[in-house]
Amino acid sequence: MANMRDTKIPMPEQAPCVRNKNFLEVTTGYTPEMAIEEAKRCLNCKHKPCMQGCPVSVKIPEFIALVAEGNFEAAYSKITETNALPAICGRVCPQERQCESKCVRGIKGEAVAIGRLERFVADYHLAGGTDDISIPQKNGKKVAVVGSGPSGLTVAGDLAKLGYEVTVYEAFHTAGGVLMYGIPEFRLPKHIVQKEIEKLKLYGVKIETNIIIGKTLLVDELLTDMGYDAVYIGSGAGLPSFLGIDGESLNGVYSANEFLTRINLMKGYRFPEYDTPVYCGKNVAVFGGGNVAMDAARSAKRMGAENVYIIYRRSKEELPARAEEVAHAEEEGIKFLLLQSPTNFIGDDNGWLQEVEVVDMQLGETDQSGRRHPIAVEGSEHRISIDTAVIAIGQTPNPLIRKTTSGLDTDKRGCIITDEQGATSKSFVYAGGDAVTGAATVILAMGAGKKAAAAIHKELQNKEKEYDE
């Protein structure tokens, strides 16, 4: 019998005054009883509108029906038919803009908590389930994957299951890409990421770390000297954007990329147990309004900052971050200084940041982003005392691969140009994720990876037929 409750079963979580002092996961997950009760809110709609919002085509009503029956392992098997990283997606995907935005229950109340149920099922399996892995017979073809983020891992898993010999090349010392260096421990525990990666290795995926494609090896070398039949570029968007104002070279000014990498991947929050120190002052300003800005601000609070400000040039309604992340930040004591924009940083005689000058903004007409364009208010300049600044206004792909790969077309932002299946201008080279779109979401990168894996398989099958002829 359906549960006609209008609202989701609340997600248990740490109290804000406790969690903003530790890096433990904020939300603690459903119990089995909670999951079953929430799953019974699903109406199992005939046309399955929720699936239209899922970039990796998870069979949502089917897995939820299995949860409602208490058959959690079968639900996990159903999810992993199309999604190799459910414990990750259940935590960081913007379900409210994707699958849950299509849910019929959302018309007169809250949508079914699809993301929370996916997370529960994955966690249940990881806690005690066994993986029934059938090692596929090798088909004699090799594919190289550049980058071990969500896009690269998806391609690697899908192709390995089809019998390809897949090697993933990662520039950092640990696999996982943005899942490891970009998303904080309190939102995505790193042991969860590594468990998902270890499962891919059971299918035969090889991961080589500390290899920079474009420097250690070239894409052309992968295709020629190393004998790969195809290459997939999923190297992400690791080049930070800056404000372009005076004082950005002062000590105490970070890009969000560096700040979060030091804290997350290099475990700077556990210094001196881990040997990567992270300077974080008492008054921290984060510039930007996306999820990365929220992550940086909340991390700074946990690093001991007394005052943490989000400075954003538009209003709260225009914040691009997930509503849940904004709410969590507010609960944890992050102060939002909206409709303000920095004009320059001011330092002391020793080159350390002391203040930021900002100007008030007002919103004008709608611009190309679909949001109202911010306009500076003349004569409104004022200063805010800060000793740490984090710039979180976006990232673009690192230019190394495009500069060292012949015949690879890119756009003016440095993003690789592909067709809908991920094929680039270079034969047998595919790309997807942030390397193509610029900084976007984990699930969109995974969706691009699934399309590319299918296209690579199709092309290499046809290549084999040509050779047979």
Secondary structure, DSSP 8 states (H G I E B T S, - for coil): -----SS-----B--HHHHTT--S-SB----HHHHHHHHTT----TT-HHHHT-TT---HHHHHHHHHTT-HHHHHHHHTTT-S-HHHHHHHS-GGGTGGGG-GGGSSS----HHHHHHHHHHHHHHH-----------S-EEEEE--SHHHHHHHHHHHTTT-EEEEE-SSSSS-THHHHTS-TTTS-HHHHHHHHHHHHHTT-EEE-S--BTTTB-HHHHHTTT--SEEEE-----EE-----BTTTSBTEEEHHHHHHHHTTT-GGGTTTSS------SEEEEE--SHHHHHHHHHHHHTT-SEEEEEESS-GGG--S-HHHHHHHHHTT-EEEESEEEEEEEE-TTSBEEEEEEEEEEEEEE-TTSSEEEEE-TT--EEEE-SEEEE-S-EE--THHHHHSTT--B-TTS-B---TT-B-SSTTEEE-THHHHSS--HHHHHHHHHHHHHHHHHHHHHHHHHHH-
